[in-house]
Amino acid sequence: MASCLDLRAVVMRYGAGPGAVNALESIDLAVEDHEFVTIVGPSGCGKSTLLYLVGGFLRPTAGSLQLRGKEIAGPGPDRGIVFQRYSLFPWLTVRGNIGYGLDEQGMAKAERDRIVDEYVQLVHLEGFEERYPRELSGGMQQRVALAQTLACEPDILLMDEPFGALDAQTRRILQDEVRRIWRRDTKTVLFVTHDVEEAVALGTRIVVMSARPGRIKEMFVRGFDVGDGEEFEADPAFAELKLRIWRSVKEEVEAARA
């Protein structure tokens, strides 16, 4: 597979002098096309900072971040990001939010409407096209945010704990949706989560980060498929991998507390 994203010796510090905070230290990570990489670690280990560096919202103190051989110098349409809080425009309907990026690109109305219809169906929001965000549940708002990002056809999808604020049932349903969409569109995904089970259920590769300053402590390859619904929880391989990763994360949680 061709390399999609390359991070080399990435360092991120906030501030200067004695009060500087070392968020990330010596991060080396290569993400291949069509991988689904999940990132877990203790609170404050720099998971979200890493995602924002890839998104181009932050610049590293040192090191290199390249997407398809080009240095990341700022945000761009080749990277789409879905935040934990639904970043929707409250004055736009579901259709308006999903089509917003297409409007900004100057796309013709007929083509924009076709694409919006496709993504409304993809995230199962038929019948809610003319509703406003305030009229939707949290899970539905997150579906709109996902469709809004996917409609612009980014090269890589960045997701920052997108289901962290949702109840357990909605979270599980949206995990199934994201896995289904990833299989259909073969997107490259970088997904930050604090939930080890979610990391294993979604990621084809799971990255464990150390306590601050965040470093890549371990990487695990999930060598088995995960189906939708509940059946994967009964798989001994799933339980074993989840336990191995949890033990690795727990060591870092205890180190952070110390």
C-alpha positions as CSV (number, residue, x, y, z in Angstrom):
1,M,0.0,0.0,0.0
2,A,1.1,3.6,-0.7
3,S,1.9,5.7,2.3
4,C,-0.7,8.4,2.9
5,L,0.5,10.3,6.0
6,D,4.0,10.5,7.4
7,L,4.9,12.0,10.8
8,R,8.7,12.2,11.5
9,A,10.2,13.2,14.9
10,V,7.3,15.5,15.6
11,V,7.6,17.6,18.8
12,M,4.9,20.0,20.2
13,R,5.5,22.4,23.0
14,Y,3.2,25.1,24.3
15,G,4.8,28.2,25.6
16,A,8.5,28.8,26.3
17,G,10.9,28.9,29.3
18,P,10.3,27.1,32.6
19,G,6.5,27.2,32.1
20,A,6.5,25.4,28.7
21,V,4.4,22.3,28.4
22,N,5.8,19.4,26.4
23,A,2.7,18.0,24.7
24,L,4.3,15.6,22.2
25,E,7.8,14.2,21.9
26,S,9.5,12.3,19.0
27,I,6.3,11.1,17.3
28,D,7.0,8.8,14.3
29,L,4.0,7.4,12.5
30,A,3.2,6.3,9.0
31,V,-0.4,5.8,8.0
32,E,-1.1,3.8,4.9
33,D,-3.9,4.3,2.4
34,H,-7.3,3.0,3.6
35,E,-6.1,2.3,7.1
36,F,-8.3,3.0,10.1
37,V,-5.9,4.0,12.8
38,T,-7.3,4.6,16.3
39,I,-5.3,6.5,19.0
40,V,-5.7,5.9,22.7
41,G,-3.9,7.0,25.8
42,P,-4.3,8.8,29.2
43,S,-6.0,12.2,29.4
44,G,-3.5,15.0,28.5
45,C,-1.2,12.7,26.5
46,G,-1.6,14.8,23.3
47,K,-4.0,12.7,21.3
48,S,-6.1,15.7,20.2
49,T,-3.0,17.8,19.7
50,L,-1.6,15.2,17.3
51,L,-4.9,15.3,15.3
52,Y,-4.9,19.1,15.1
53,L,-1.3,19.0,13.8
54,V,-2.4,16.7,11.0
55,G,-5.4,18.9,10.4
56,G,-3.0,21.9,10.0
57,F,-4.6,23.8,12.8
58,L,-1.3,23.8,14.8
59,R,2.3,23.9,13.6
60,P,4.8,21.6,15.3
61,T,7.7,22.9,17.4
62,A,9.9,20.5,15.5
63,G,9.7,17.6,13.0
64,S,7.8,17.0,9.8
65,L,4.2,16.1,8.9
66,Q,3.6,15.2,5.3
67,L,0.5,14.2,3.4
68,R,1.3,12.3,0.2
69,G,4.8,13.7,0.2
70,K,3.8,17.4,0.8
71,E,4.4,19.2,4.0
72,I,1.3,20.1,5.9
73,A,1.3,23.9,6.2
74,G,-2.3,24.5,7.2
75,P,-5.9,23.3,6.9
76,G,-7.0,22.0,3.5
77,P,-9.8,20.2,1.8
78,D,-7.7,17.1,1.6
79,R,-8.4,16.6,5.4
80,G,-11.8,16.5,6.9
81,I,-12.3,16.7,10.6
82,V,-15.2,15.6,12.8
83,F,-15.1,17.1,16.4
84,Q,-16.7,15.7,19.6
85,R,-19.1,18.6,19.6
86,Y,-21.2,18.9,16.4
87,S,-19.8,21.9,14.5
88,L,-23.0,22.6,12.6
89,F,-24.4,26.0,11.5
90,P,-27.6,26.4,13.6
91,W,-29.2,28.6,10.9
92,L,-28.9,26.0,8.2
93,T,-31.0,22.9,7.8
94,V,-29.6,19.3,7.5
95,R,-29.4,19.8,3.7
96,G,-27.8,23.2,4.1
97,N,-25.2,21.9,6.5
98,I,-24.3,18.9,4.4
99,G,-24.0,21.1,1.3
100,Y,-22.2,24.0,2.9
101,G,-18.7,23.0,1.8
102,L,-19.9,22.2,-1.7
103,D,-21.4,25.7,-1.9
104,E,-18.1,27.1,-0.9
105,Q,-16.4,25.2,-3.7
106,G,-18.8,26.9,-6.2
107,M,-20.5,23.6,-7.2
108,A,-23.5,23.8,-9.5
109,K,-26.8,23.4,-7.7
110,A,-27.9,20.3,-9.5
111,E,-24.6,18.4,-8.7
112,R,-24.6,19.7,-5.1
113,D,-28.2,18.5,-4.6
114,R,-27.3,15.1,-6.0
115,I,-24.4,14.7,-3.6
116,V,-26.4,16.0,-0.6
117,D,-29.1,13.4,-1.3
118,E,-26.5,10.7,-1.5
119,Y,-25.1,11.6,1.9
120,V,-28.5,12.1,3.5
121,Q,-29.2,8.4,2.6
122,L,-25.7,7.3,3.6
123,V,-26.2,8.5,7.2
124,H,-29.9,7.5,7.3
125,L,-31.4,11.0,7.7
126,E,-34.2,10.7,5.1
127,G,-37.2,12.7,6.2
128,F,-35.1,15.1,8.3
129,E,-33.6,17.1,5.4
130,E,-35.4,20.3,6.3
131,R,-34.9,20.1,10.1
132,Y,-32.5,22.5,11.9
133,P,-29.8,21.2,14.3
134,R,-31.8,22.2,17.4
135,E,-34.6,19.9,16.2
136,L,-32.2,16.8,16.1
137,S,-30.9,14.5,18.7
138,G,-27.2,14.5,19.5
139,G,-26.7,11.3,17.5
140,M,-28.5,12.8,14.5
141,Q,-26.4,16.0,14.7
142,Q,-23.3,13.9,14.7
143,R,-24.6,12.1,11.6
144,V,-25.0,15.4,9.9
145,A,-21.5,16.5,10.9
146,L,-20.1,13.3,9.4
147,A,-22.0,13.7,6.2
148,Q,-21.0,17.3,6.0
149,T,-17.3,16.3,6.1
150,L,-17.6,13.3,3.8
151,A,-19.5,15.2,1.1
152,C,-16.3,17.3,0.5
153,E,-14.4,14.1,-0.4
154,P,-11.4,14.6,1.9
155,D,-8.3,12.4,1.3
156,I,-8.1,11.6,5.0
157,L,-10.8,11.7,7.7
158,L,-9.8,13.0,11.2
159,M,-12.1,12.2,14.1
160,D,-11.6,13.7,17.6
161,E,-13.6,11.6,20.1
162,P,-16.7,12.2,17.9
163,F,-18.9,9.9,20.0
164,G,-17.7,10.9,23.5
165,A,-20.7,13.0,24.4
166,L,-23.3,10.4,23.3
167,D,-25.1,7.8,25.3
168,A,-23.9,4.2,25.0
169,Q,-26.6,3.0,22.6
170,T,-26.2,5.9,20.2
171,R,-22.5,5.5,20.4
172,R,-22.7,1.8,19.3
173,I,-25.0,2.6,16.4
174,L,-22.7,5.3,15.1
175,Q,-19.7,3.1,15.5
176,D,-21.4,0.6,13.2
177,E,-22.2,3.4,10.8
178,V,-18.7,4.7,10.6
179,R,-17.3,1.2,10.1
180,R,-19.9,0.6,7.3
181,I,-19.0,3.9,5.6
182,W,-15.2,3.2,5.9
183,R,-15.7,-0.2,4.2
184,R,-17.8,1.4,1.5
185,D,-15.6,4.4,0.7
186,T,-12.2,2.9,1.8
187,K,-11.3,6.2,3.4
188,T,-8.1,6.7,5.4
189,V,-9.2,7.4,9.0
190,L,-7.3,8.8,12.1
191,F,-9.6,8.4,15.1
192,V,-8.9,9.7,18.6
193,T,-10.7,8.1,21.5
194,H,-10.4,7.5,25.2
195,D,-12.4,4.3,25.0
196,V,-10.3,1.1,24.5
197,E,-13.2,-1.0,23.4
198,E,-14.1,1.6,20.7
199,A,-10.4,1.7,19.6
200,V,-10.4,-2.0,19.0
201,A,-13.9,-2.2,17.5
202,L,-13.0,0.5,14.9
203,G,-9.2,0.4,14.3
204,T,-7.4,-1.9,12.0
205,R,-4.3,-0.5,13.9
206,I,-4.4,0.8,17.4
207,V,-1.8,3.3,18.7
208,V,-1.2,3.6,22.4
209,M,0.3,6.9,23.6
210,S,2.3,7.4,26.7
211,A,1.6,9.9,29.5
212,R,2.7,13.5,28.8
213,P,4.9,14.2,26.9
214,G,3.0,12.0,24.5
215,R,5.1,9.4,22.7
216,I,4.0,6.4,20.8
217,K,4.3,3.6,23.3
218,E,3.0,0.6,21.4
219,M,1.1,-0.2,18.2
220,F,-1.3,-3.2,17.8
221,V,-2.6,-4.6,14.6
222,R,-6.1,-6.1,14.7
223,G,-5.7,-9.3,12.8
224,F,-9.4,-10.2,12.7
225,D,-12.5,-8.6,11.3
226,V,-15.2,-6.9,13.4
227,G,-18.8,-7.2,12.4
228,D,-21.6,-4.9,13.2
229,G,-23.8,-5.4,16.2
230,E,-22.8,-7.2,19.4
231,E,-21.3,-10.4,18.0
232,F,-17.7,-9.2,18.1
233,E,-17.8,-8.9,21.9
234,A,-18.0,-12.7,22.2
235,D,-14.9,-13.2,20.1
236,P,-12.0,-14.4,22.3
237,A,-9.6,-12.6,20.0
238,F,-11.4,-9.3,20.6
239,A,-11.4,-9.7,24.3
240,E,-7.7,-10.7,24.4
241,L,-6.6,-7.7,22.3
242,K,-8.8,-5.3,24.3
243,L,-7.2,-6.6,27.5
244,R,-3.7,-6.2,26.2
245,I,-4.3,-2.6,25.1
246,W,-6.1,-1.7,28.3
247,R,-3.1,-3.0,30.3
248,S,-0.8,-0.8,28.2
249,V,-3.1,2.3,28.7
250,K,-3.5,1.6,32.4
251,E,0.2,1.8,32.9
252,E,0.3,5.2,31.4
253,V,-2.8,6.4,33.4
254,E,-1.0,5.4,36.6
255,A,2.2,7.1,35.4
256,A,0.3,10.3,34.7
257,R,-1.3,10.2,38.2
258,A,2.2,9.7,39.7
